[in-house]
């Protein structure tokens, strides 16, 4: 049953309100009717968008929990930042990584002249970046094969820059300036 006490105190009945509303719509004409329809459509879109946004927020919160290492027990194998950072070698393993680079260069018949090292902390992470400036001489094919093997077998190593020039025109011998980056976990 409709509550009409407040309307009756003011001298308005539900029938009078309905009649006044219909009169207003007739005076507004087609533009008023179109405006009322657009208002109704906007209200429906707002309700639907609100439900979609709430579902999206819940999905993002679940992803944030997974990435921060707080994944639910049923989400085995879910990626986390902690797991990703743990995949990098410890700083104490850097000599082993470098020895692997030199072993591979020897296996491919390359001559690494000298290597300059530079270490810098990666801001906001527990990682350190070790830049290696490596002048290398050898055959063109061996150089590319070596780079492919290094980058494919050692995920902590990245190629920062690479420049190559032939020692003599028509010769297979090339000289390359290679800058590699090795990421290691600090404090270990």
N, C-alpha and C positions, 0 to 999 in steps of 0.2 A: 504494500500500500504506500502511496506517495505521501510524503510529509508536505503539507500545504499551509501549516499554521502561520509561518512567517510571511507567506505571500498574502494570505487573507487579512493579516493585520494591516498590511499596506493597501488593502483593497484590490489585490490582484488574485485572480483565480487561474488555475492551470489552463483553462480554455482561453482566457484573455492573453496569457503569455504566448500560447501557441498561435493565436490569431495575430498578435503583434509581430511574432517572428516571421510568419508567412507574409505579412504586409511589408516587412522590411526587405524580404527576398524579392518580392514583386517590384518594389521601388528600385532595388539595386539592378535589376534586369539581368541580362546574360553575363555582363562583366562581374556582377556580384556572385552569381552562381558559379562562374568559372573560378573566381577567387576562393569561394568556399570549398570547391573541389580540390583546388591546389593546396589549401590548408590541410584538408583531410589526407591527401596524398603525402604531404610533408610529414604529418604526424605518423603515418604508417611507415614511411622510410626511416624516421627517427627510431621507432621501436625496433624495426628489423636491424638497423645499423648498431643499435645498442646491444642487441643479443650477439651479433657477429663480433663486435669489439670485445665483449666479455669473454667469448670463446677464444679469441685471439690472445687476450691477456693471459688467460689460463695456460694456453699452449706455450707462450713465451716464458712464463714462470717455470713451467716444467723443463723447458730447454735450459734456462738459466741454472736450475738446480742440478741438471745433469752435468753441465760444463764446469760447475764449481766443485764437482766431486761429491755432491750430495744426492746422487741418483738413487731412486728407490731400489729395494732389494731385487725386484723382478727385472730390472733393466741391466742385465749383465752385458758387458762389452760396450756399454754406452761410452762415447768419447768424453774425456774430461781434460781440463787444462793440466791438472796434476799428472795424469798419465802421459800426456803429450810431452811435458817438460822432462819427465823421467826417462823418455826415450833417447834423450841426448846423452852423449858420453860425459863422464865426470872429468873435471879438469885434470885429475891425476892420470887419465887415460889418453891425454893429448899426445904424449910421445909414441904410443902405440898407433894412433891414427896417422901421425906423420910418417912413422916407419912404413906403414901400409902404402902411403902415397909414393914413397921412394922405391919400395919393392916393385910396385906396379910400373913405375917409370923405367926401372932397370929391366924388367921383364919385356918391355916394349922397345928397348934399345934407345931410350931417350937420355939425353945428357942434361941434367938439371945443374946449372952453373952455380948458383948461390940462391939462398932463400932469405928474404927479409921478413921478419915477423913483427906484427903490431897487435897488441891486445887492448880491447876496450869493453867495458861493461855495457850490456844492453839495458837501457833504462826501463824500469818497471817490470823486469823479469829477473829470475835467478840465473840468467845465462850470460856468458861472456863471448864476445866475437873475437876470433883470432884471424887476422888478415895475413895471408901469405902472398908475397910478391915473388914469383918464380920465373926467371928467364930459362927457357927450355929450348934445346936444339935436337932435331931428329927429323925423320921422314914425316911427310904430311899425313899419310895414312896412320902411322903409329901414334902420332900426336892425337888425332881425333879418336882413335880406338882407346887410347889411354884415358882421355878425358871422359869418354862414355863409360868406361869401366869404373873410374873413380867416382863419378857422380851417381852411377847406378848401384854401386856396392856400399857406399858410405853415405847414408842419408844426412848425416850432420855436416857434410861438406857441400858448399854451394859455389857456383861460378859467379864471380863478381864482375870480372872483365877479361877480355881475351883479344889480343892483337897478334897478327901473324904477318911475316914477310919472308920472301925467299932470299936465301943467302946469295945465290947466283941465278940469273935467268936461265930457265930450262932445267935446273937441278931439282932433285927431289928433296934436298935438305932445306929445312925451314927454321927460322928463329921465331919463337913465340914469347910474348910477355903475358903471363897468365897470373891473374889475381884470384886466388881461392879464399873462401871464408869457411872457417870451422867453428861451429857453435858448441860450447861445452857448458856443463853445469858448474857454477862457482861453488866454492867452499867444500869441495869433496876431493 
